[in-house]
C-alpha cells in the first residue's frame, strides 16, 4: 500500500507514535517487536510487518529513525540490527576542531540513514507504505516542524515549489536526530532559503502521540479521520524515563553549569508526560503506567471528555533503581542508563525493553487487529 491507498480505505484507524530518547530507542524496539509478533498471530501471517497494521506512524529523534524504517516496510528485527551494529558508528566522535560545537560527527549517521532508507527515497515516495509523521525543530524560525507525507496536506501539493514531499527521507530523519551538543544541525533548503533544523525532541513533541492524533483529525491537516473509541487506536511507545530526582540538592548546587545541563532534560521529561496525560484525558486509556501519585493511570477514569475520541495504549518504564528491581533487573546499573549516547549499554536497554514488552497484551488491540491492509 501507499499513502494514497490508505486515504482511500474506509476502516478503523490505527496510529503508532514512538518517542525520542537517543540510543534508548533500543527499549522501544523490543516493545515494537512484541507488537509485531502479536499482529502476526492475529492476522495469521508470519511475515507481516507493522506497515501492514498501522495507517499512520510518527516518530521524533530516535523514534523518527524507527518510524521511518517501519513505514517503508522493514521488520522490527532489521531495525534492531541497525541499532546493534550501527549504533556505535552513529555516535562517532567529531573532529577536534568541532568539539566546541558538538560531540559527534553527522557523516556516519547520514551514511547509515542513506543506506537503510535509500539515498533517493523521498518523503513522498511510494516506497513509504504508511502515512508518516517526523517531528523536527526549525531553529531558523524557532518553531516545531511536524512534517508528514499526507498528500492532502497544505504544504504537500505537487505544484508548489516548497512541496515537502520532495525532501529526501533520510535528511528529514537526520534533522530530527540533530540533538544540540551531540550532533550538528541539518540545513534544508526550502523555497530557496536555508533553514537550520535541530532535534525534534527540543520541541513539545518528543512524545509525538497527541500531535499525531491532531494531525489525523483536525480540518487544518486535511485528513479529518473520524474520531471515536471504536474508530481509532493510538499506540504510544516510550524509550524509558530517566529520573532526575536529587533529594540532596541545595540551592548552592544550582549554578550556571547545573542549570544548563538539567533544565533541558527537565523540560523534555515534562513534555513527554504532558503529551501522555493529554492522550489519557481525550482518549480511553487501555493500558499505561502511573502518570503520578495524584493522577494515577486514568484507566478507569471517565474525565471531562465524553465520549472518548480514541482508544489509547502507552508503553514506557521509569529507569529507576526501584523499577528495575521490581522488574527483575537488579543486576543492571541504573547510572549506565542516564545518557542518550550510552551505546555501551545497548544490551541493557534491550533487556529492559524485553521486560517492558511483557506488558503488551492482545486485549490492548481488541477490535483493531483484523485483516491485513493489503
C-alpha positions in Angstrom: 0.0 0.0 0.0 0.9 3.7 -0.3 -0.2 6.8 1.5 -2.9 7.4 -1.1 -4.2 3.9 -0.8 -4.5 4.4 3.0 -6.5 7.6 2.4 -9.0 5.8 0.2 -9.6 3.0 2.6 -12.6 3.0 5.0 -11.8 1.3 8.3 -11.0 2.0 11.9 -7.7 3.8 12.0 -4.5 2.6 13.9 -1.9 5.1 14.8 1.6 4.4 16.2 3.8 7.0 17.9 7.4 6.5 19.0 9.2 8.8 21.5 12.7 10.3 21.2 15.4 9.2 23.6 18.7 8.6 21.8 20.2 5.2 21.9 17.4 4.3 24.4 15.4 3.7 21.2 16.6 0.1 21.8 14.0 -0.1 24.5 11.2 0.9 22.1 12.3 -1.7 19.5 11.7 -4.6 21.9 8.2 -3.4 22.6 7.5 -3.0 18.9 8.9 -6.5 18.3 6.3 -7.8 20.7 3.5 -5.8 18.9 4.7 -7.2 15.6 4.6 -10.8 17.0 1.0 -10.3 18.3 0.0 -8.8 14.9 1.4 -11.8 13.1 -0.6 -14.1 15.3 -3.8 -12.1 15.0 -3.5 -11.9 11.2 -2.1 -15.5 10.8 0.8 -14.1 8.6 4.3 -14.9 9.8 5.9 -12.3 7.6 3.6 -9.4 8.4 5.3 -6.1 9.3 3.9 -3.2 11.2 3.4 -1.2 8.0 0.7 -3.7 7.2 -1.1 -2.9 10.5 -0.9 0.8 11.1 -2.2 3.6 9.0 -0.1 6.4 10.4 3.3 6.1 12.1 5.0 9.0 13.9 8.5 9.4 15.5 10.7 12.0 17.0 14.5 11.8 17.0 15.5 8.2 17.5 11.8 7.5 17.2 12.0 9.0 13.7 14.6 6.5 12.7 12.4 3.7 13.9 9.2 5.1 12.4 10.8 5.7 9.0 12.1 2.1 9.0 8.7 0.7 9.9 6.9 2.9 7.4 9.0 1.6 4.4 8.1 -1.9 5.4 11.1 -3.0 7.4 10.5 -5.8 10.0 11.4 -4.8 13.6 14.3 -7.4 13.6 16.0 -5.4 10.9 15.7 -2.1 12.8 17.1 -3.9 15.9 20.0 -5.0 13.9 20.7 -1.4 12.8 20.9 -0.3 16.5 23.1 -3.2 17.5 25.6 -2.9 14.7 25.4 0.7 13.6 24.6 2.3 17.0 28.3 2.8 17.9 29.0 4.0 14.4 26.3 6.6 14.5 27.9 8.1 17.6 31.4 8.6 16.1 33.4 11.4 17.8 33.6 14.7 15.9 36.8 16.2 14.7 38.8 18.1 17.3 38.0 21.4 15.8 34.3 20.7 16.0 34.2 19.6 19.6 33.3 23.1 20.9 30.1 22.8 19.0 29.1 19.1 19.1 30.4 15.8 20.2 29.7 13.6 17.3 30.1 13.7 13.5 26.9 13.6 11.4 28.6 11.9 8.5 28.5 8.3 9.8 24.8 8.7 10.8 23.9 10.2 7.4 25.6 7.2 5.7 23.7 4.7 7.7 20.4 6.5 7.1 21.0 6.7 3.3 21.9 3.0 3.3 18.9 1.9 5.3 16.2 4.3 4.0 17.6 4.8 0.4 19.6 7.8 -0.6 16.9 8.7 -3.3 13.8 7.8 -1.3 11.8 11.0 -0.8 9.1 11.7 1.8 6.5 11.3 -0.9 7.9 8.1 -2.4 5.6 5.1 -2.9 8.2 3.1 -1.0 6.7 4.7 2.1 3.8 2.4 2.7 2.0 4.3 5.5 1.4 7.8 6.4 4.5 9.0 8.2 5.0 11.9 10.6 8.5 13.1 11.5 9.0 15.9 14.1 11.8 18.4 13.6 12.5 21.7 15.1 13.3 24.7 12.8 15.8 26.7 14.6 15.7 29.4 11.9 12.1 30.2 12.8 12.3 28.9 16.3 9.3 26.6 15.8 8.4 22.9 15.8 8.1 21.4 12.3 5.9 18.2 12.2 6.3 17.1 8.6 4.1 14.4 7.1 3.7 12.6 3.8 -0.1 13.2 3.8 -0.7 14.0 0.1 -3.7 16.2 1.0 -1.7 18.5 3.4 -1.3 22.1 2.5 2.4 22.1 2.0 2.5 18.8 0.1 0.9 19.9 -3.1 2.9 18.8 -6.1 2.6 22.1 -8.0 4.2 24.0 -5.0 8.0 24.8 -5.2 8.1 24.2 -1.4 6.3 20.8 -1.6 7.6 18.8 1.4 7.2 15.5 -0.4 10.3 16.2 -2.5 12.7 16.1 0.5 14.9 13.1 1.0 13.5 10.9 3.7 17.0 10.3 5.2 17.6 14.0 5.5 14.4 14.7 7.4 15.2 11.8 9.8 18.7 13.1 10.2 17.4 16.6 11.0 15.0 15.1 13.6 18.0 13.4 15.3 20.2 16.5 15.4 20.4 16.9 19.1 22.1 20.1 20.2 25.6 19.5 21.8 25.5 15.9 20.3 25.2 16.4 16.5 25.5 19.4 14.2 22.2 20.8 12.8 20.9 19.8 9.4 20.4 22.5 6.8 17.5 22.0 4.4 16.7 24.5 1.5 13.0 25.4 1.4 11.7 27.7 -1.2 15.2 29.0 -1.9 16.0 29.7 1.7 18.2 27.7 4.0 16.6 26.5 7.2 18.6 25.1 10.1 16.9 22.1 11.8 17.7 20.5 15.1 16.3 17.6 17.1 12.6 17.4 17.3 12.9 16.4 20.9 13.5 20.0 21.9 10.0 20.8 20.7 7.0 19.9 22.8 6.7 16.7 20.8 9.4 14.4 21.9 6.4 12.2 22.6 4.5 12.8 19.3 1.4 10.9 20.2 -1.1 13.7 20.8 0.2 15.6 17.8 -0.3 12.5 15.7 -4.0 12.4 16.8 -4.4 16.1 16.0 -2.9 15.7 12.5 -5.2 12.8 11.9 -8.4 14.6 12.8 -8.1 18.4 12.6 -9.6 20.0 9.5 -6.4 22.1 9.0 -4.4 18.9 8.3 -6.9 17.7 5.7 -7.2 14.1 6.8 -10.3 14.5 9.0 -10.4 10.9 10.1 -13.5 10.4 12.3 -12.6 10.0 16.0 -14.2 7.5 18.3 -13.2 4.9 20.9 -14.1 2.2 18.4 -12.8 4.0 15.3 -9.3 5.0 16.2 -6.5 3.3 18.2 -3.4 5.3 19.3 -0.4 3.2 20.5 2.4 5.2 22.1 5.8 3.7 22.8 8.3 5.4 25.0 12.1 4.9 25.3 12.4 4.7 29.1 12.1 7.6 31.5 15.3 8.7 33.2 14.6 10.1 36.7 16.5 13.2 37.8 15.5 13.4 41.4 18.1 15.0 43.7 17.0 14.7 47.3 20.3 16.1 48.5 20.1 19.1 46.2 20.9 22.5 47.9 20.3 26.0 46.4 24.1 26.5 46.2 24.4 23.5 43.8 22.2 25.3 41.2 25.0 27.1 39.4 25.0 28.0 35.6 26.5 24.6 34.7 23.9 22.8 36.7 21.1 24.8 35.0 22.5 24.3 31.5 22.7 20.5 31.9 19.5 19.8 33.8 16.8 22.3 32.7 16.6 21.0 29.1 16.2 17.4 30.4 13.5 18.5 32.9 11.6 20.3 30.1 11.9 17.3 27.9 10.6 14.9 30.5 7.8 17.2 31.4 6.6 17.5 27.8 6.6 13.7 27.4 4.4 13.3 30.4 2.1 16.1 29.3 1.5 14.5 25.9 0.8 11.2 27.6 -1.6 12.9 30.0 -3.5 14.6 27.2 -3.9 11.3 25.4 -5.4 9.7 28.5 -7.8 12.6 29.0 -9.1 12.7 25.4 -8.8 9.0 24.8 -9.9 5.9 26.6 -6.7 4.5 28.1 -6.5 0.7 27.9 -3.0 0.4 29.4 -0.4 2.7 30.9 1.8 3.1 33.9 1.1 5.7 36.6 1.3 9.3 35.5 2.0 10.3 39.1 0.7 9.5 42.6 -2.1 12.1 42.4 -3.4 11.5 38.9 -2.9 7.7 38.8 -3.1 5.9 35.5 -6.6 7.2 34.4 -7.5 3.8 33.0 -10.8 3.7 35.0 -11.4 7.5 35.0 -14.0 9.0 32.7 -12.7 12.5 32.9 -14.1 15.7 31.3 -14.1 14.5 27.7 -17.1 12.3 26.8 -17.4 10.4 24.7 -13.7 9.5 24.3 -12.2 10.3 21.0 -9.9 7.3 20.6 -8.6 4.2 22.3 -5.2 4.6 23.8 -2.3 2.4 24.9 1.0 3.7 26.4 4.2 1.6 27.0 7.0 3.1 28.9 9.1 2.4 32.0 11.0 4.6 34.5 14.6 3.6 34.5 15.0 4.0 38.3 16.6 1.6 40.7 13.2 0.8 42.3 11.6 0.0 39.0 14.5 -2.1 37.7 14.5 -4.1 40.9 10.7 -4.7 40.6 11.1 -5.9 37.0 13.8 -8.4 38.0 16.6 -6.3 36.6 18.5 -5.7 39.8 21.8 -6.6 38.0 21.5 -3.5 35.7 23.4 -0.4 36.9 20.8 2.4 36.6 23.6 5.0 36.3 24.7 3.5 33.0 21.3 4.3 31.5 21.2 8.0 32.1 22.7 9.3 28.9 21.2 9.2 25.4 24.6 8.3 23.8 25.3 5.3 26.1 25.9 2.9 23.2 27.8 0.6 25.5 24.5 0.0 27.4 22.6 -1.2 24.3 22.3 -4.8 25.7 20.9 -3.4 29.0 18.4 -1.3 27.1 17.3 -4.3 25.1 16.8 -6.3 28.3 14.7 -3.5 29.8 12.7 -3.4 26.5 12.0 -7.1 26.7 10.8 -6.7 30.3 8.6 -3.8 29.3 7.3 -5.8 26.3 5.8 -8.3 28.8 3.1 -5.7 29.4 2.0 -5.8 25.8 -1.3 -7.9 25.7 -3.6 -8.9 22.9 -6.6 -7.3 24.6 -4.9 -3.9 24.2 -5.6 -4.2 20.4 -9.1 -5.8 20.6 -11.3 -4.6 17.8 -8.5 -3.2 15.7 -6.2 -6.1 14.6 -8.0 -7.9 11.8 -7.4 -8.5 8.1 -4.1 -7.1 6.9 -4.1 -3.8 5.0 -3.1 -5.1 1.5 
